[in-house]
């Protein structure tokens, strides 16, 4: 039976997943997200009062879960662990009845300090970004010379704290495509699911070109030639990663292919930026101001109507309609909505 709380967009896609950015700051300067030449020492990051408070995030989440059908929450950034007292927010969200899953995307560098506290607060899963096992390559990508060991220590801390761990690797042709097989071998042995992500045209600062995309088909072929793979059914409707299993085992990888094999038709995610803008697509040009009405004393019913109307009017299919013209139009930066 369909839940009465479910809201649908123009293409009959339900809202199930709310991704919440808690900060636009990050201690890395990854070339595909926050290139150092643009996000420099004088970059105007959001001031404290421009950020949504934990109480405001909690209220919007409660409304989204109780009245709109949201079931899964993902905390993003920037680097979310740069937001002070983040475990307090996790605990608030974990106490909302109807939240089935709370996850976080992070670069992993601060997990040795916070992993146990996050787990105790109710965090269930982390997706940790690592794009190479070689310090020279990874240091160039992250723009800060951060070592691979820094992230591996974060992965170990998360695992030891009892958090479920997945690894995200953004693959860019000529940058780190040579690391696909070493990463696959390493994390198969470690027992963590590795997800390869096609290099995407999020925002406008990373100078994205289609020629730089190393497609899903090639990623799977590279691994299959050495370690045979077979497709696996999705875990749930709307899962973004295409799943593959190493033949003869339960070990798996995933590939997120928003460029070569778009999945717009099943997209059920909304993104709330740290500044209180709601975006209905990762590649959106503009968002909907939620912070102003939230601080304007609207009732829960009025906010529910506002959010419902936004989702009902959603027509986003950017990846299916991608063209040269669309890739050059102004889009929200990844650091504001967290991927």
N, C-alpha and C positions, 0 to 999 in steps of 0.2 A: 504494500500500500504506500502511495506517495505521501510524504509528510506535508502537513498543512503549512509548515514553517518554510518550506523550500521556496526560493525565488529563482526565476529563470530569466535568461536574457533573450534577445531577439531570435537567436538561433537555438533556443530551448536548452541552453547549457545552464545547469544549476550552479549556485555558489556553494562551495564546500570547503575551500582552503583560503585562509586569510594570512597573508605574509606581512609582518609588521617590522618596519625598520625603526630601530630605537636610537640611531645616531648616524650622521653623515660622515663621521670621522673614522679614519683607519690608520694603523701604524705601519701598513704596507703601502706601496705605490705601484701596484701591478699595472703593467703596460696596457692591458686590455680593459682596465676598469678605472683606475685613478692615476694616469701617467704623471710622473713627478714634475714635468715641465709645465703642466697646467695646475695641478694641485700642489703648489709650492708653499713656502713659509707664510706668504701673505694671502693665501686663499681664504675667502670669507666664509668659514664654516658657520653653521647655525649657532646662535646664542642660546643659553639655557632656556630663556622664556619663550623662544621660538619652537622648542621641542614640545611634543605632547608629553604631559606628565604621566606617571605610572597610573594614576587614578583615571585620567582621561582614556588611556589605552585600555584599561580594565573595563571601563564603561562601554566603550565601543565594541570590545570583544564580547562582552556579555550580551549586548543587543544583537550582534551578528550571530551568536550561537543560539540564543533563545528565540529569535524572531525571523532569522533569515536562512537558517539551515547550515551554517558553518560548523564543521566538525574538527578540522585540523588547524593548528596554529604553528607558524614558523617564524622565529625571531631572526631578523637579519640586520644589516647595517648598510654602509660602512662595516666596521668591525664591531659587532654588538657588545663584546666584552669591554669596550672602551666606555660604555655607558655605566656610570657609577651605580652600584648597588643593584645590578641586574637580577641577581637571584630573588630579590624582593618582588620584582615584576613577575618572574616565573611562578612564584608561590601564589600571587594574586590570580593569575590566569589559571593555574592548576585547580584553584578552588571554585572555578565557575562550572556549575553542573552542565554537562553536555559536551565539554571539551574532551575529545577522545584521544588526542595526540598533541604533544608539544615538542617541537624540534627546533634546532638552531643551526644556522650556517655561519661558520667561523674560519679564520685563517689558522686557528689552533695555537697561536703563540702564547696566549694567556691561559690556556686550559690547565697547565700544571698548577696554577694558583686557584682556579675557580671550579674545576670539574666536580669535586666532591660536594661543594656547596650547591652547585647547579642541580646535581642529581637529587640531593636532599630536598630541594625546593620543588621538584616535580618534573624537571626536564627529562625526556626519555631518549632523545636521539640527537646526534650531531653529525652534520656534513662538514668535513674538514677539507679545505682547499690545499692541494699540493700538485704542482705542474711538472715536476722533474725530480729525479733522485740525485742529480748532479748539482753540486753547489754553484758551479760556474753558471749553468743555465738558469737554475732557480733564483740565484741572486740577481741576475739581470731582469728576470721576469717580475720579481717582487719589488724591484726598484730601491731596495734598502740593503741589499747584500745579506739578507737574512738566510741563515744556513738551513739545510734540509733537516738537520738534527733538531732544530728548534720546533719544527712542525711534528716530527716523529715523536718527540717528547710529549707534545700535546695530545697526539693520537693515543699514546700509551697511557697518559693520565686519564683520558676520557674512558678508555676501555677498563682500566683498573677501578674507576669509580662506578662502573656498572652501566655506563651509557652505551647505547648501540651506536656504532660508528660506520659511516660511509665516507669514502674519499672522492673528492671532485677534482678532475684534471681537465682544465681547458686546453684543447689541442689547437695549435695554430701552425699552419704549414711553414716549414723553415725555421720555426722557433723551437719546437719541442716534439715534433712528430717522431723523431728518432727515439723518444723515451716511452712510446706506447707499449712496446713489448717488455722492456725492463720494469715498468710500473705494473703491468699485468702480472708478471711473474712474482714480483715482490709482494704485492698485496694478496695474491692468491695464497702464498705461503703464510702471510700474516693472518689470514682468515677474515679480512675486511673486504666488503664489496667496493669495487672501484667503478666509478662512473665517469666516462669520457664525455666531455661537453664540446660540441662544435663551437668554434669561435664565432661570436654573434655581434651584430651591429646594434648593440645597446648604446644609447647616447650618441654623442657626436665627437667625443674627444679622443677615441682610440684609433681613428683613421682606418676604420674597417674597410677591407676590400674582399670581394667574393673569392678572388684567387687565393686568399690567405686561409680559406676554409679547408680543413682536412675532413672530408665527409664521413659520415657514419659507415657507409659501405666499405670504404677503404680501411677504416679502423678495425672493423670486424674481420676483414680479409687478412690484415696483417697478423692478427692474433691467431686466427683459424689455421693459418699455414703452419704454425708451430704447436699450438694447443687447440685441438678441435673444439668448436663451439656449436651449440644448437639453440634455437630460439626457445624462450620460456614465456608462458602467458603472463599478462600483467597481474600484479597483486590486487589491483582495484581499478575501477573505471576512472579514467583521467590521469593515470600514472604517466609522468612525463618521460621516464626512461624506458627505452626498449631493452628488455632483459634477455641475456644469453647465459647459458650454463656450459661449463667445460664438460664435454662428453664423458660420461662415466662417473660423474661426481655431482654434488650439490653446490659446488663453488660457482659463483656467477659474477658477471660484470653487467653494467648498464651503459647505454649510449643515449645522450640527450641531443636530439638532432633537429633543432628548431629552424635550421637553414635548409638542409637537403631533404628532410622528411618531416615536414611540419605537422604538429599535432593540435592545431587551433580548434578543430572540431570537438575535442573533448576537454578543452581548457576550462577549469572551474575555479580559477584563482583570482583574487583581488589583492592589491598591494597598497598598504598604508604607509606613506612616507613618514620620516621622523618629524617633518614639519606639519603633518596633519592633512596631507593631500591624498585622496584615494585615486588609484590608477587601476583601470580594468584591463590593462595589457602591459607586458614588460617593455614593449616598444612604443608606448604612448607618447604623443606630443604634448598632451595637457592632461591635468588631473582635475579632480573635483575637491574644492575646499571643504573639508569637514571640521577643521579646527575652529573656524569662525562661528558656525552655528553651534558647535559643541560648547563654546565659551559664551554663547549668546542666550543661554538659559532655555534652550529647547528641551521639551520633555522627551522621555524615552520613545514615546509613540511618534512624536514628530521626527526624531532622528531615524527611527525605523522606516518611516515613509520616505525620508530623504534617501537613505541607503538603498531601499527597494527600488525607487524610481531610477537611481543611477544604474543599478544592475539590469533592470528591465529594459533600459534603453541601450544596453551594450551591444555593439555590432563588430567588435574588434576581430580581425582575422589577418593581422599584419604579416605573419610568416607565410601564409598561403597566398598572399597578394604581393609579396615582396618584389620590388622592381628597383631599377636604378634611381628613379625619382624618389621612391619612398625611403631608400637607404640614406639619402642626403637630407631629408627633412629633419627639422629640429625634434629631438627626442629627449626624454628624461634620462639623466645619467644613472648608470648602474649603482653608483655609490649612494643615491638617494632612495632607491627602492630595493636594493639587495638581491636582485636576480630572481 
